[in-house]
Amino acid sequence: QVQLVESGGGLVQPGGSLRLSCAASGTIFAINAMGWYRQAPGKQCELVAIASGGSRKYADFVKGRFTISRDNAKNTVYLQMNRLTPEDTAVYYCYGDFMRSWGPTDYWGQGTQVTVSS
């Protein structure tokens, strides 16, 4: 069984920074992609950033503010979030596309709350 455990959410003032972490545990043959999605109250879940191999993809609303990185040795993905605004308030979910013995499989973390407020 693969689990994704997130950490790093919390309350921050506008203009502040947070760093989210997500560690994958379990039997993983390879990491196809890891990334972050978010869901704000009353809104659909949306992609924030995803890292696949050497490529990085960002949503337009976070470009220049957020940075995704991976530590493959630790099966961990990070999201450095700078210049946060109240519009970034949401539950942030870690996502992983991992190669298992039967093929590629998607996994999700439990979510971590990020609240940007003064």
N, C-alpha and C positions, 0 to 999 in steps of 0.2 A: 504494500500500500504506500502511495506517495502522499505526503502532506506538505502544504505550504503554510509557513508560519510567518505572519507579518508583525512588524513592530515599528515604532517611531511616530505614530500619529499623536495628535493632541491639539491643544489650543494655542494659537499664535496670533500676534497682532498683525494688522495689515503692514506689508513691507518686510515682514520677517521671513525666516527660513525654517524648514523642517527637512529631515532626511528619513525616508522610509526604507526599511529593509525587509527582505523576504527570503527565507531560507527553505530550500526543498530538502526533504528527507525521504528515504526509501530507496528502492532499487531502480536506478535510472541508467539506461545504457548510453543515452546521449541527450543533450538539451537542444531541441530544435529552436525554441524561442522562449523568452521570459519577458514579462512586461507588466504594465499597470493599467487598469481601467478605473473609472470612478462613476459614482452615481450620486447625484445631488437630489434632495427631496423634491418629488414631483417631476423628476426628469428621467430620461432613459440613461442606461449605462453607456458610457462612451470611452473610447480608447484615449489614454493619456500618452503613453510611450511604450515602445516595444523594441527589444534587442534580439536580433536573429543573426547568428554568426557575427560577422564584423559590421553589419548594418544596424542603423538606429533610425527609428521612425517616430516622429512626434506629431501630436495634434497641433494644429495651427495656434490654438489658444495658449499653448505652453512654450512655444518656440522662443529660445533666448532666455527663458526663466528656469526651466526644469532640465535636468540632465540625468539620463539613465545610464547605469553602468552595471557590469556583471563581474563576479568573481567565480569563474568556472570551477576552480579547485574546491570552493565551498558551496557550490550549487546555490549561489545567492545573487539576487538582483537588488539594486539600490535605486532610489529615486531622490535626487537632491532637488528640493523645491525652494527657489529663491523668489523674492519680490512677490510674495503671496498676496492675493486680494480676497475679499469676501466671496467673490464668485468661484473661488477654488474650494470653498467649503463643500465637502462631500465625504462619502465613504469610499475609500480607495481599496481596490481589490487587486491582489497579485494574481497573475496568470502565468501558467507554464504549459508548454507543449513539449512533452517528453517522449523519448523513444523507450518503449517498454518491450518486453519479450514478444508481445503480440502485435506491436506496431505503435504508431504515434497516438498519444492520448492527451486530452486537455485536462488541466487541473486548475482549481481556484482556491485562493485563500479565504479566510473567514471575513476579511475586511477590517480596515482600521479607520477610525473617524479622524478626519482633519477638519478643524473649525478655525476659520480666520475671522477674528472679531476684535474690536477694541473694547 
